[in-house]
Amino acid sequence: MKKTIVGALTAFVAAISLNGAAHAALPVGAKAPDFTAEGALAGKPFKFHLAEALKKGPVVLYFFPSAFTKGCTIEAHEFAEAADDFAKAGATLIGVTAGNTDRLAAFSKEACRDKFPVAAVNKETIKAYDAVLALKPDLSDRTSYVIGKNGKIAFVHSDLSPVDHIKLTLKAAQDLKAKK
């Protein structure tokens, strides 16, 4: 009986560690690594450079594992629904992934509903942002950052569930605007 309980507890702790709940992301206050990435907006080619976007204001940068997977599609739909609210908060919104990048043009139209760009990032970028998916290191996990105009991380949320990413990043972007 005792071995069964210890085994179950060990399996539970391992599952929590692998699902991203214990994931360490860049801390608030850290300098956001600059990067350039190519992707799509409304199905058309789009180039993103973080330093350029920050000149306009804060950036909501969200990493997602792979285009057209269930959780990523749900998350993109919800970000699309809130895109106007992010714009009112003065924030640029972009989704980035290392997975299924050949389908980003279609994903930007269908899942993102032409509201915001998505871009392909390389392993170096997902490592720099500490957004590597534990089970598949070639993919990014689901981590959302709000980066202040000063280039520093103002907010971070890392969870494989897409449920809270939108409301938490929107609140953080709105809080940044209120501090001006």
C-alpha atoms as an extended CHARMM CRD file, in Angstrom:
* protein
*
       180  EXT
         1         1  MET       CA              0.0000000000        0.0000000000        0.0000000000  PROA      1               0.0000000000
         2         2  LYS       CA              2.7520000000        2.4360000000        0.9670000000  PROA      2               0.0000000000
         3         3  LYS       CA              4.6780000000        1.6980000000       -2.2860000000  PROA      3               0.0000000000
         4         4  THR       CA              1.5020000000        2.3560000000       -4.2950000000  PROA      4               0.0000000000
         5         5  ILE       CA              0.9830000000        5.7500000000       -2.6460000000  PROA      5               0.0000000000
         6         6  VAL       CA              4.6490000000        6.7200000000       -3.0910000000  PROA      6               0.0000000000
         7         7  GLY       CA              4.5280000000        5.5820000000       -6.7380000000  PROA      7               0.0000000000
         8         8  ALA       CA              1.3380000000        7.5310000000       -7.4030000000  PROA      8               0.0000000000
         9         9  LEU       CA              2.7680000000       10.6360000000       -5.7300000000  PROA      9               0.0000000000
        10        10  THR       CA              5.9820000000       10.3480000000       -7.7670000000  PROA      10              0.0000000000
        11        11  ALA       CA              3.9880000000        9.9990000000      -10.9920000000  PROA      11              0.0000000000
        12        12  PHE       CA              1.8550000000       13.0190000000      -10.0550000000  PROA      12              0.0000000000
        13        13  VAL       CA              4.9050000000       15.2070000000       -9.3680000000  PROA      13              0.0000000000
        14        14  ALA       CA              6.4900000000       14.0870000000      -12.6570000000  PROA      14              0.0000000000
        15        15  ALA       CA              3.2810000000       14.8830000000      -14.5640000000  PROA      15              0.0000000000
        16        16  ILE       CA              3.1220000000       18.3760000000      -13.0790000000  PROA      16              0.0000000000
        17        17  SER       CA              6.7590000000       18.9880000000      -14.0360000000  PROA      17              0.0000000000
        18        18  LEU       CA              6.2110000000       17.8290000000      -17.6120000000  PROA      18              0.0000000000
        19        19  ASN       CA              2.9760000000       19.6820000000      -18.3000000000  PROA      19              0.0000000000
        20        20  GLY       CA              4.5070000000       23.0970000000      -17.8490000000  PROA      20              0.0000000000
        21        21  ALA       CA              2.9910000000       23.9650000000      -14.4820000000  PROA      21              0.0000000000
        22        22  ALA       CA              6.4640000000       24.0730000000      -12.9560000000  PROA      22              0.0000000000
        23        23  HSD       CA              7.9650000000       25.8310000000      -15.9820000000  PROA      23              0.0000000000
        24        24  ALA       CA             10.3830000000       28.6390000000      -15.3150000000  PROA      24              0.0000000000
        25        25  ALA       CA              9.9310000000       31.5920000000      -17.6550000000  PROA      25              0.0000000000
        26        26  LEU       CA             11.8730000000       34.8450000000      -17.8360000000  PROA      26              0.0000000000
        27        27  PRO       CA             11.1780000000       36.8180000000      -14.6660000000  PROA      27              0.0000000000
        28        28  VAL       CA              9.4330000000       40.1530000000      -14.4510000000  PROA      28              0.0000000000
        29        29  GLY       CA             12.0420000000       42.8830000000      -14.8270000000  PROA      29              0.0000000000
        30        30  ALA       CA             14.3240000000       40.8640000000      -17.1200000000  PROA      30              0.0000000000
        31        31  LYS       CA             15.3910000000       42.3730000000      -20.4340000000  PROA      31              0.0000000000
        32        32  ALA       CA             13.3920000000       40.7950000000      -23.2820000000  PROA      32              0.0000000000
        33        33  PRO       CA             15.7240000000       39.2910000000      -25.8910000000  PROA      33              0.0000000000
        34        34  ASP       CA             15.4290000000       41.0970000000      -29.2100000000  PROA      34              0.0000000000
        35        35  PHE       CA             14.5030000000       38.9750000000      -32.2190000000  PROA      35              0.0000000000
        36        36  THR       CA             13.2460000000       39.1750000000      -35.7650000000  PROA      36              0.0000000000
        37        37  ALA       CA             10.8070000000       36.6440000000      -37.1990000000  PROA      37              0.0000000000
        38        38  GLU       CA              8.8470000000       36.0870000000      -40.3820000000  PROA      38              0.0000000000
        39        39  GLY       CA              5.2440000000       35.0600000000      -40.3750000000  PROA      39              0.0000000000
        40        40  ALA       CA              1.8390000000       36.1210000000      -41.5870000000  PROA      40              0.0000000000
        41        41  LEU       CA             -0.8980000000       38.6570000000      -40.9680000000  PROA      41              0.0000000000
        42        42  ALA       CA             -4.2350000000       38.0200000000      -42.6610000000  PROA      42              0.0000000000
        43        43  GLY       CA             -2.5520000000       35.3500000000      -44.7690000000  PROA      43              0.0000000000
        44        44  LYS       CA              0.0870000000       37.7180000000      -46.1430000000  PROA      44              0.0000000000
        45        45  PRO       CA              3.8290000000       37.7180000000      -45.3650000000  PROA      45              0.0000000000
        46        46  PHE       CA              4.7290000000       39.7030000000      -42.2840000000  PROA      46              0.0000000000
        47        47  LYS       CA              8.0870000000       40.5080000000      -40.6880000000  PROA      47              0.0000000000
        48        48  PHE       CA              8.2880000000       41.2450000000      -36.9810000000  PROA      48              0.0000000000
        49        49  HSD       CA             11.1640000000       42.9060000000      -35.1340000000  PROA      49              0.0000000000
        50        50  LEU       CA             10.6720000000       43.2860000000      -31.3920000000  PROA      50              0.0000000000
        51        51  ALA       CA             12.8050000000       46.4300000000      -31.0940000000  PROA      51              0.0000000000
        52        52  GLU       CA             10.7470000000       48.1510000000      -33.8150000000  PROA      52              0.0000000000
        53        53  ALA       CA              7.4310000000       47.1130000000      -32.2420000000  PROA      53              0.0000000000
        54        54  LEU       CA              8.5320000000       48.4240000000      -28.8270000000  PROA      54              0.0000000000
        55        55  LYS       CA              9.0130000000       51.9040000000      -30.3050000000  PROA      55              0.0000000000
        56        56  LYS       CA              5.2020000000       52.0460000000      -30.6070000000  PROA      56              0.0000000000
        57        57  GLY       CA              4.4970000000       50.7700000000      -27.0870000000  PROA      57              0.0000000000
        58        58  PRO       CA              4.2660000000       47.5480000000      -25.1110000000  PROA      58              0.0000000000
        59        59  VAL       CA              4.2020000000       44.1670000000      -26.8450000000  PROA      59              0.0000000000
        60        60  VAL       CA              2.1250000000       41.1430000000      -25.9050000000  PROA      60              0.0000000000
        61        61  LEU       CA              4.2600000000       38.2520000000      -27.0940000000  PROA      61              0.0000000000
        62        62  TYR       CA              2.6800000000       34.8590000000      -26.7420000000  PROA      62              0.0000000000
        63        63  PHE       CA              4.3670000000       31.5690000000      -27.5130000000  PROA      63              0.0000000000
        64        64  PHE       CA              2.1930000000       28.6570000000      -28.6030000000  PROA      64              0.0000000000
        65        65  PRO       CA              3.1950000000       25.0620000000      -29.4190000000  PROA      65              0.0000000000
        66        66  SER       CA              1.8310000000       24.5310000000      -32.9230000000  PROA      66              0.0000000000
        67        67  ALA       CA             -0.6260000000       26.0190000000      -35.4180000000  PROA      67              0.0000000000
        68        68  PHE       CA             -3.9810000000       24.2750000000      -35.7760000000  PROA      68              0.0000000000
        69        69  THR       CA             -3.7730000000       22.2160000000      -32.6070000000  PROA      69              0.0000000000
        70        70  LYS       CA             -6.8170000000       22.3830000000      -30.3500000000  PROA      70              0.0000000000
        71        71  GLY       CA             -5.4290000000       24.5540000000      -27.5440000000  PROA      71              0.0000000000
        72        72  CYS       CA             -3.5380000000       26.8480000000      -29.9140000000  PROA      72              0.0000000000
        73        73  THR       CA             -6.5980000000       27.4220000000      -32.0780000000  PROA      73              0.0000000000
        74        74  ILE       CA             -8.7220000000       28.2050000000      -29.0030000000  PROA      74              0.0000000000
        75        75  GLU       CA             -6.0730000000       30.6270000000      -27.7490000000  PROA      75              0.0000000000
        76        76  ALA       CA             -5.7630000000       32.3570000000      -31.1380000000  PROA      76              0.0000000000
        77        77  HSD       CA             -9.5470000000       32.7590000000      -31.3810000000  PROA      77              0.0000000000
        78        78  GLU       CA             -9.6630000000       34.3330000000      -27.9150000000  PROA      78              0.0000000000
        79        79  PHE       CA             -6.7530000000       36.6730000000      -28.6470000000  PROA      79              0.0000000000
        80        80  ALA       CA             -8.5290000000       37.6710000000      -31.8850000000  PROA      80              0.0000000000
        81        81  GLU       CA            -11.7150000000       38.4440000000      -29.9370000000  PROA      81              0.0000000000
        82        82  ALA       CA             -9.7160000000       40.6770000000      -27.5910000000  PROA      82              0.0000000000
        83        83  ALA       CA             -7.4450000000       42.2560000000      -30.2450000000  PROA      83              0.0000000000
        84        84  ASP       CA             -9.2890000000       45.5900000000      -30.1680000000  PROA      84              0.0000000000
        85        85  ASP       CA             -8.9460000000       45.7150000000      -26.3660000000  PROA      85              0.0000000000
        86        86  PHE       CA             -5.2020000000       45.1300000000      -26.6450000000  PROA      86              0.0000000000
        87        87  ALA       CA             -5.0160000000       47.9450000000      -29.2230000000  PROA      87              0.0000000000
        88        88  LYS       CA             -6.9310000000       50.2670000000      -26.8560000000  PROA      88              0.0000000000
        89        89  ALA       CA             -4.3280000000       49.4300000000      -24.2040000000  PROA      89              0.0000000000
        90        90  GLY       CA             -1.6700000000       50.5350000000      -26.7020000000  PROA      90              0.0000000000
        91        91  ALA       CA             -0.1740000000       47.0560000000      -27.0300000000  PROA      91              0.0000000000
        92        92  THR       CA              1.0680000000       45.2620000000      -30.1330000000  PROA      92              0.0000000000
        93        93  LEU       CA             -0.0700000000       41.6350000000      -30.1290000000  PROA      93              0.0000000000
        94        94  ILE       CA              1.8910000000       38.8010000000      -31.7670000000  PROA      94              0.0000000000
        95        95  GLY       CA              1.8450000000       35.0360000000      -31.4770000000  PROA      95              0.0000000000
        96        96  VAL       CA              5.0130000000       33.0450000000      -32.1340000000  PROA      96              0.0000000000
        97        97  THR       CA              5.6860000000       29.3470000000      -32.5280000000  PROA      97              0.0000000000
        98        98  ALA       CA              8.3410000000       26.8710000000      -33.5380000000  PROA      98              0.0000000000
        99        99  GLY       CA              5.7640000000       24.2840000000      -34.5900000000  PROA      99              0.0000000000
       100       100  ASN       CA              3.8170000000       23.7470000000      -37.8020000000  PROA      100             0.0000000000
       101       101  THR       CA              5.2800000000       26.9280000000      -39.2470000000  PROA      101             0.0000000000
       102       102  ASP       CA              4.4140000000       25.9860000000      -42.8260000000  PROA      102             0.0000000000
       103       103  ARG       CA              0.7550000000       26.5980000000      -41.9440000000  PROA      103             0.0000000000
       104       104  LEU       CA              1.0960000000       30.0430000000      -40.3540000000  PROA      104             0.0000000000
       105       105  ALA       CA             -0.4300000000       31.9520000000      -43.2880000000  PROA      105             0.0000000000
       106       106  ALA       CA             -3.6180000000       29.8780000000      -43.0800000000  PROA      106             0.0000000000
       107       107  PHE       CA             -3.5530000000       30.0250000000      -39.2540000000  PROA      107             0.0000000000
       108       108  SER       CA             -3.3140000000       33.8320000000      -39.3610000000  PROA      108             0.0000000000
       109       109  LYS       CA             -6.4990000000       33.9890000000      -41.4290000000  PROA      109             0.0000000000
       110       110  GLU       CA             -8.5430000000       31.2080000000      -39.8740000000  PROA      110             0.0000000000
       111       111  ALA       CA             -7.5430000000       31.0640000000      -36.2100000000  PROA      111             0.0000000000
       112       112  CYS       CA             -6.2880000000       34.6310000000      -35.7260000000  PROA      112             0.0000000000
       113       113  ARG       CA             -9.1280000000       35.9450000000      -37.8920000000  PROA      113             0.0000000000
       114       114  ASP       CA             -6.8610000000       38.5090000000      -39.5970000000  PROA      114             0.0000000000
       115       115  LYS       CA             -6.6120000000       40.4330000000      -36.2980000000  PROA      115             0.0000000000
       116       116  PHE       CA             -2.9370000000       39.9880000000      -35.3930000000  PROA      116             0.0000000000
       117       117  PRO       CA              0.2250000000       38.4060000000      -36.8210000000  PROA      117             0.0000000000
       118       118  VAL       CA              1.7990000000       35.0760000000      -36.0220000000  PROA      118             0.0000000000
       119       119  ALA       CA              5.4210000000       34.2830000000      -36.7410000000  PROA      119             0.0000000000
       120       120  ALA       CA              7.8720000000       31.4060000000      -36.8230000000  PROA      120             0.0000000000
       121       121  VAL       CA             10.7170000000       31.4810000000      -34.3180000000  PROA      121             0.0000000000
       122       122  ASN       CA             13.7930000000       29.3060000000      -34.0810000000  PROA      122             0.0000000000
       123       123  LYS       CA             15.1530000000       27.1940000000      -31.2230000000  PROA      123             0.0000000000
       124       124  GLU       CA             17.4400000000       30.0130000000      -30.1080000000  PROA      124             0.0000000000
       125       125  THR       CA             14.4830000000       32.3480000000      -29.6010000000  PROA      125             0.0000000000
       126       126  ILE       CA             12.4030000000       29.8460000000      -27.6510000000  PROA      126             0.0000000000
       127       127  LYS       CA             15.4620000000       29.1070000000      -25.4990000000  PROA      127             0.0000000000
       128       128  ALA       CA             16.1740000000       32.8130000000      -24.9790000000  PROA      128             0.0000000000
       129       129  TYR       CA             12.6130000000       33.2680000000      -23.7160000000  PROA      129             0.0000000000
       130       130  ASP       CA             12.7540000000       30.0530000000      -21.6900000000  PROA      130             0.0000000000
       131       131  ALA       CA              9.7370000000       28.8570000000      -23.6740000000  PROA      131             0.0000000000
       132       132  VAL       CA             10.8740000000       25.3560000000      -24.6560000000  PROA      132             0.0000000000
       133       133  LEU       CA              8.1910000000       22.6570000000      -24.4920000000  PROA      133             0.0000000000
       134       134  ALA       CA              9.5420000000       20.0540000000      -22.0530000000  PROA      134             0.0000000000
       135       135  LEU       CA              8.1730000000       17.0190000000      -23.8930000000  PROA      135             0.0000000000
       136       136  LYS       CA              9.1560000000       18.2610000000      -27.3600000000  PROA      136             0.0000000000
       137       137  PRO       CA             12.1950000000       20.5710000000      -27.1570000000  PROA      137             0.0000000000
       138       138  ASP       CA             11.8580000000       21.5730000000      -30.8140000000  PROA      138             0.0000000000
       139       139  LEU       CA              8.5600000000       23.2830000000      -29.9830000000  PROA      139             0.0000000000
       140       140  SER       CA              7.6490000000       26.2960000000      -27.9050000000  PROA      140             0.0000000000
       141       141  ASP       CA              5.4210000000       25.9110000000      -24.9010000000  PROA      141             0.0000000000
       142       142  ARG       CA              2.4900000000       28.1910000000      -24.0560000000  PROA      142             0.0000000000
       143       143  THR       CA              4.0140000000       31.2350000000      -22.3720000000  PROA      143             0.0000000000
       144       144  SER       CA              2.6990000000       34.7780000000      -22.6440000000  PROA      144             0.0000000000
       145       145  TYR       CA              4.7680000000       37.8790000000      -21.9840000000  PROA      145             0.0000000000
       146       146  VAL       CA              3.8630000000       41.5190000000      -21.7300000000  PROA      146             0.0000000000
       147       147  ILE       CA              6.9630000000       43.5210000000      -22.5700000000  PROA      147             0.0000000000
       148       148  GLY       CA              7.0430000000       47.1770000000      -21.5790000000  PROA      148             0.0000000000
       149       149  LYS       CA              8.1400000000       49.8810000000      -23.9920000000  PROA      149             0.0000000000
       150       150  ASN       CA             11.4290000000       49.9020000000      -22.0480000000  PROA      150             0.0000000000
       151       151  GLY       CA             12.1050000000       46.3580000000      -23.2890000000  PROA      151             0.0000000000
       152       152  LYS       CA             11.6580000000       44.7200000000      -19.9040000000  PROA      152             0.0000000000
       153       153  ILE       CA              9.2820000000       41.9030000000      -19.0010000000  PROA      153             0.0000000000
       154       154  ALA       CA              6.3040000000       43.4560000000      -17.2110000000  PROA      154             0.0000000000
       155       155  PHE       CA              4.2380000000       40.2710000000      -16.9200000000  PROA      155             0.0000000000
       156       156  VAL       CA              4.6020000000       36.5590000000      -17.6340000000  PROA      156             0.0000000000
       157       157  HSD       CA              2.1700000000       33.6540000000      -17.5880000000  PROA      157             0.0000000000
       158       158  SER       CA              3.2900000000       30.1220000000      -18.4620000000  PROA      158             0.0000000000
       159       159  ASP       CA              0.6770000000       27.3650000000      -18.5640000000  PROA      159             0.0000000000
       160       160  LEU       CA             -0.1320000000       24.7900000000      -21.2300000000  PROA      160             0.0000000000
       161       161  SER       CA             -3.8150000000       25.5290000000      -20.7450000000  PROA      161             0.0000000000
       162       162  PRO       CA             -4.8580000000       28.5010000000      -22.8930000000  PROA      162             0.0000000000
       163       163  VAL       CA             -7.6040000000       29.4810000000      -20.4510000000  PROA      163             0.0000000000
       164       164  ASP       CA             -6.0700000000       32.4640000000      -18.6000000000  PROA      164             0.0000000000
       165       165  HSD       CA             -3.5080000000       33.7970000000      -21.0770000000  PROA      165             0.0000000000
       166       166  ILE       CA             -5.7890000000       36.3500000000      -22.7130000000  PROA      166             0.0000000000
       167       167  LYS       CA             -7.4280000000       37.8620000000      -19.6360000000  PROA      167             0.0000000000
       168       168  LEU       CA             -4.1530000000       38.0250000000      -17.6870000000  PROA      168             0.0000000000
       169       169  THR       CA             -2.0910000000       39.6020000000      -20.4730000000  PROA      169             0.0000000000
       170       170  LEU       CA             -4.8600000000       42.0690000000      -21.2870000000  PROA      170             0.0000000000
       171       171  LYS       CA             -5.0280000000       43.1530000000      -17.6530000000  PROA      171             0.0000000000
       172       172  ALA       CA             -1.2460000000       43.5420000000      -17.5640000000  PROA      172             0.0000000000
       173       173  ALA       CA             -1.2950000000       45.6320000000      -20.7680000000  PROA      173             0.0000000000
       174       174  GLN       CA             -4.1040000000       47.7820000000      -19.3740000000  PROA      174             0.0000000000
       175       175  ASP       CA             -2.1850000000       48.2170000000      -16.1060000000  PROA      175             0.0000000000
       176       176  LEU       CA              0.8650000000       49.3960000000      -18.0680000000  PROA      176             0.0000000000
       177       177  LYS       CA             -1.2440000000       51.9730000000      -19.8720000000  PROA      177             0.0000000000
       178       178  ALA       CA             -2.7660000000       53.1760000000      -16.5730000000  PROA      178             0.0000000000
       179       179  LYS       CA              0.7340000000       53.7500000000      -15.1280000000  PROA      179             0.0000000000
       180       180  LYS       CA              1.6020000000       56.3090000000      -17.8340000000  PROA      180             0.0000000000
